[in-house]
């Protein structure tokens, strides 16, 4: 059976732009996305209209160096997830309780006051 790998395709992240400069037209939110195998920077500006507020978005293609950085992170994440799935079942079990510790499941009915 083949293992399913995580794909960054058609996904992205966006968040508050902590580097926004007062009085400049810097975006309110920034992030990245991968579309059609190409990495993009995503920028958004908050706008107001009669129907409420919204974000206007712009996509800018990443440089090759930046795109390679995110591709490497994706490969590392896939390797890490693959190694975690291959761990023996005994390593994935929750730790056993120390001897003498209270087991809330034992004698449950005895604690019920009625």
Backbone torsions as a table, in degrees:
resi	resn	phi	psi	omega
1	UNK	NA	132.1	-179.7
2	UNK	-82.6	148.9	179.7
3	UNK	-88.9	137.4	177.8
4	UNK	-79.5	127.8	179.3
5	UNK	-100.6	146.7	176.0
6	UNK	-69.1	140.5	177.4
7	UNK	-121.4	137.6	176.4
8	UNK	-84.0	-6.7	-175.7
9	UNK	-60.2	132.7	179.6
10	UNK	59.3	33.0	175.0
11	UNK	-130.0	170.4	177.5
12	UNK	-177.9	177.3	176.1
13	UNK	-134.1	154.5	177.3
14	UNK	-152.2	143.0	-179.1
15	UNK	-157.1	179.7	-178.6
16	UNK	-59.5	138.2	177.3
17	UNK	-85.5	101.4	179.9
18	UNK	-74.8	-7.8	-178.2
19	UNK	-101.3	9.4	-178.9
20	UNK	-63.3	132.4	-179.1
21	UNK	-101.3	134.8	-179.7
22	UNK	-59.8	132.8	176.2
23	UNK	81.3	-0.8	179.4
24	UNK	-104.6	168.4	179.8
25	UNK	-94.3	32.3	178.0
26	UNK	-65.0	149.4	179.6
27	UNK	-65.7	151.0	177.3
28	UNK	-77.8	-32.8	178.3
29	UNK	-130.7	151.7	179.9
30	UNK	-142.9	158.1	177.2
31	UNK	-178.2	-158.5	-179.3
32	UNK	-145.7	158.2	-179.5
33	UNK	-154.4	152.2	176.8
34	UNK	-117.6	120.2	-177.2
35	UNK	-133.3	124.1	179.0
36	UNK	62.2	30.9	179.6
37	UNK	80.5	4.1	-178.4
38	UNK	-115.7	132.1	177.8
39	UNK	-84.6	139.3	179.2
40	UNK	-130.0	147.6	165.2
41	UNK	-84.2	138.8	179.0
42	UNK	-114.9	129.2	178.0
43	UNK	-124.6	142.9	-179.4
44	UNK	-137.8	139.8	178.4
45	UNK	-117.9	130.1	179.4
46	UNK	-74.3	131.1	180.0
47	UNK	-125.0	155.0	177.2
48	UNK	-120.1	140.9	176.4
49	UNK	-139.1	177.9	179.3
50	UNK	-62.9	-24.9	-179.1
51	UNK	-92.8	2.4	-179.5
52	UNK	122.8	-167.8	-178.2
53	UNK	-100.3	157.5	179.5
54	UNK	-156.4	172.6	176.8
55	UNK	-113.9	132.2	172.7
56	UNK	-93.3	126.3	-173.8
57	UNK	-108.8	150.6	173.4
58	UNK	-135.2	139.8	179.1
59	UNK	-113.0	131.5	178.2
60	UNK	-126.9	126.3	-178.7
61	UNK	-62.1	134.4	179.7
62	UNK	-71.4	157.1	172.0
63	UNK	-68.9	160.9	178.9
64	UNK	-59.3	-41.4	-179.2
65	UNK	-62.7	-44.3	179.2
66	UNK	-66.0	-42.8	179.8
67	UNK	-62.4	-41.1	178.9
68	UNK	-62.8	-36.5	178.5
69	UNK	-60.8	-45.5	-179.1
70	UNK	-73.3	-31.9	174.7
71	UNK	-64.8	-40.0	178.2
72	UNK	-65.1	-41.7	176.9
73	UNK	-60.0	-40.8	179.2
74	UNK	-63.8	-43.4	178.2
75	UNK	-62.2	-42.9	179.3
76	UNK	-63.5	-41.7	179.1
77	UNK	-62.5	-43.7	179.3
78	UNK	-64.1	-39.8	177.9
79	UNK	-64.2	-44.1	-179.6
80	UNK	-62.4	-44.8	179.6
81	UNK	-65.2	-37.9	179.1
82	UNK	-65.0	-41.9	179.2
83	UNK	-66.5	-37.8	178.5
84	UNK	-64.9	-38.0	179.5
85	UNK	-69.8	-24.2	-176.7
86	UNK	-89.6	-1.6	179.5
87	UNK	-66.0	143.9	176.1
88	UNK	-59.2	149.7	-177.4
89	UNK	-57.1	-34.5	-178.9
90	UNK	-61.7	-31.6	179.9
91	UNK	-76.8	-16.9	-177.5
92	UNK	-95.4	-2.3	-179.6
93	UNK	-76.4	148.1	176.6
94	UNK	-66.2	153.1	-179.1
95	UNK	-62.5	145.9	179.0
96	UNK	-74.5	156.6	-179.2
97	UNK	-80.3	144.3	176.3
98	UNK	-63.2	148.7	-179.6
99	UNK	-59.9	136.6	179.3
100	UNK	86.7	-2.2	179.3
101	UNK	-77.8	153.1	-177.6
102	UNK	-70.8	131.7	176.2
103	UNK	-106.9	106.9	-175.2
104	UNK	-65.6	-19.9	-179.8
105	UNK	-80.8	-25.4	-177.9
106	UNK	-74.6	136.4	176.8
107	UNK	55.1	38.7	-177.7
108	UNK	-58.0	-42.4	-177.2
109	UNK	-65.5	-26.3	-179.2
110	UNK	-68.9	-22.1	-178.7
111	UNK	-88.9	-8.6	-178.3
112	UNK	-77.1	124.9	-173.6
113	UNK	-76.6	6.1	179.7
114	UNK	-132.5	NA	NA
